[in-house]
Amino acid sequence: MERGAWRGWGQGLAAVIRPLIALAGSLLITFIGLTAVTFFIGRLTKIDPVLAVVGDKASREVYNNAYIALGLDRPVIVQYFLYLKRVVTGDLGVSVLTSQPVISDLLRVFPATFELATIAIIIGVLVGVPAGVLAGARKGRLADHIVRVTGLFGYSVPVFWLGLVGLFVFYGKLGWVSGTGRLDVFYEDIVTVRTGIILIDSAIEGEWDIFFNAFSHLILPAAILGYYSLAYIARMTRSFMIDQLAQEYVTTARVKGRSFWGAVWLHAFPNIMVPLITVIGLSYASLLEGALLTETVFAWPGLGLYITRALFNSDMNAVMGGTILIGTVFISINLFSDFLYRIFDPRLRTA
Amino acid sequence: MTVSLAEWLMDDRPASRRQAVLGNLYRGMRAIIANPAALAGLIIILLLVAVAIFAPVLALGRSPFAQDLAQRLAAPSAVHWLGTDELGRDIYARTLYGARVTLTIVFLVSIIVAPIGLAVGTLAGYLGGWVDRVLMRITDVFLAFPRLVLALAFAAALGPGIENAVIAISLTAWPPYARIARAETITIAGSDFIQVVVLQGASTLRILFRHVVPLCLSSVIVRLTLDMAGIILTAAGLGFLGLGAQPPTPEWGAMVSAGREVILDQWWVATIPGIAIFIVSLGFNLLGDGLRDVFDPKAER
């Protein structure tokens, strides 16, 4: 191969590796920040960490030994590094509520949240992107106003309330969907847990009754959660579309005989795909947060319900572990979508 | 020669600082009134303030705290316009008094968040160098956090209560203000009049407080209005989870939570306070969007 080609490869590689290093760097710093904050929160709490371990009937001696074993006599900064070391090795302590290591609890409940958030983002993208394109292309027309108002409602309505009203209308009055939880009671514990995602697990075993039951439980919370990402995705898509349609290449395409919608979908749309990746990534990350309240309303046994249950039982290890997990996933998705943006958009490849 | 008040306000060469400030306010008001959505938002917020002030009058003698267990979970009627909750308390009165709680939270978060953001942002922007790098790193780290989850963890550690909810929300809400204040400060610090003040021998603190901060304020206030809906929703979410205002305080989020168990039979218990939350955050969203269009037409999205 010629030299020039190799240099081209090298530059291409550098264009990927540099942002990758930057990505790793910001991930690391933000993760250290996150653990520092959770550590700080852990020290704020009035719950005595020693009593949480030994119980309140322990003798003075047992208490003192536990105090030293937990490293509480060491300087704060040393305590933080010990804490960081434990977190990195996956040791998030033991949950008071379940008597299990927090990490295994989290791994058990995470698939439920993942399933909910993924279906929600699929709804958000499938509805939000076309709605945003439509609103941007028909700026100022009726369709645009409908999309904008729908989005504005999404920004203003409390998710937990919408969940309750949804349950009242679609489960209580109309009976279109199933109620709270992931499955009807008599379907529970039939399917072997493979991925933890019931839709997949039941499909693997061919248990279609369970599949449809799970779906009827999932669709309402997912649609409500999806509505929030839809509001954001549609708003951003609309503004990207307006920017692109004002460009001259669109006029050129129209002059060359492209139909209006042809120009929108074949010329403008490919150009908004890159920023859209970031927007979808951001809304996927924020779904994790929305899931917290939605899960509480729908008794959906995921991360959110786990954390809120732990809250009320002063199970700080579980709360902090859950916060770290959500925080890490949130940060990773955010930074990763930023990274993708840099890879795909040549203009942002800073030398 | 007499000038009308409107002419005095619209004068493009104000003779005093007071005239300039009032003139700007007047122009802003006119721009908002010309924008129907923003005007609707402003009216909703003014109504909220009015309801909070006149709650005892509007409640017509109904108490938000008086329990009447014989009348628990009563449907809306002539006596209890919006029904009663699980302890037989009048939901109409509780919703009215709830406006006070929401306004308190909004006010407290604003007066905590804006100064922190301004202090961090102006210092970073004006001093530059390593101060800037360190402060902005910290800001970025906080910005990358999931807000509700972090507020939840803070509230859990501090213990439930309205003050702690306010602190928890503030701790997670300040970073965008630092970003904005920094960006504004960098532009302002480069302008000639700051050079003049520096030559006059003004101290850094005086420059920041007397010259930089006042110019950053309008962007911070616009952003605060835009964020207010999010702050109200977060506060209501904390209340819903039981981490915000404690019983018997009539907080809307907690009231929705109280209606959870009976949503299928007594829908009004959860629905009414939820509508109140929705209307108020809609108001702030409308006004915020309008303010942004007025003050920053480029950012139209």
Interface residues (C-beta under 8 A of the other chain):
Chain A: S26 I29 T30 G33 L34 V37 T38 I41 G42 L44 T45 K46 L152 F153 Y155 S156 V157 P158 V159 F160 W161 L164 V165 L167 F168 Y171 G172 R235 M236 R238 S239 A285 S286 L288 E289 L292 L293 T296 V297 I307 T308 L311 F312 M316 V319 M320 G322 T323 I326 G327 F330 I331 N334 L335
Chain B: R137 I138 D140 V141 F142 A144 F145 P146 R147 L148 V149 L150 L152 A153 F154 A156 A157 L158 G159 A229 L233 A236 G237 F240 L241 G242 L243 G253 V256 S257 G259 R260 I263 L264 W267 A270 T271 G274 I277 F278 S281 L282 N285 L286 D289 E300 R301
